[in-house]
Amino acid sequence: RRYTKEELLELHHGHLAAISYLDTQVGKVLDELDSLGLRDNTIIVFWSDHGIHIGEHGLMRKTTLFELDAGVPLIIATPNHPKGQRANGLVELIDLYPTLADLCGLEPPEVLEGVSLVPMLEDPTRTVKEAAMTETARPNYPRGNDPEVLGYSIRTDRFRYNEWRDFKTGEIRARELYDHSKDPGETVNVVGDPQFATELDRLSKVMEETLPSTTPWSNTNAGG
């Protein structure tokens, strides 16, 4: 349904209140680590599994490929790295496992698709990957049935490129391209703009390289 301006303001107020409450609870955990003398021997990671829409793009909640859903907070605090650093490089949540293994001096399994973020902790200007991927289905909650399409998105330092693919065949049904240097809110789809043709071709190749190794249509094809 459509929300009124007043309703959206109230929802934003509630969202900010929830963030403030969560911040207080995190502070309590950190205080307890200090009181137990464990802070200097603990790696702390704060993150979320998804973002949220509260009226932006005419949407509510999550499960889209837009930046507001795909972007999440990520804070890593270790005893051996400087405090207060901010990195702008691309990362993915699949990078947490190899990062923690690296920080603990453990050898991660070779099958992991993520990479260690320790180089970025040591130097925030460094980058560890060219693109970050997001995936979601349509419909979002198919209630026991297969979704109609899967949406894949890759985010580079400048662009977000989306492909909506048929769940069974992998055929591309629709594409989106957003130029974050001019359109950080992702409101203008420039996929048909000739000036971005070269970049679009490059990103489509990056998408093919970045797609998960297993997809519904690859399983179908493998089965005959």
Secondary structure, DSSP 8 states (H G I E B T S, - for coil): ----HHHHHHHHHHHHHHHHHHHHHHHHHHHHHHHTT-GGG--EEEE-S---EESGGG-EES-SSSHHHH---EEEE-TTS-TT----S---GGGHHHHHHHHTT----TT------HHHHH-TT----S-EEEEEEESS--TTS--SEEEEEEE-SSEEEEEEEETTT--EEEEEEEETTT-TT-----TT-GGGHHHHHHHHHHHHHHS-S--HHHHHHHT-
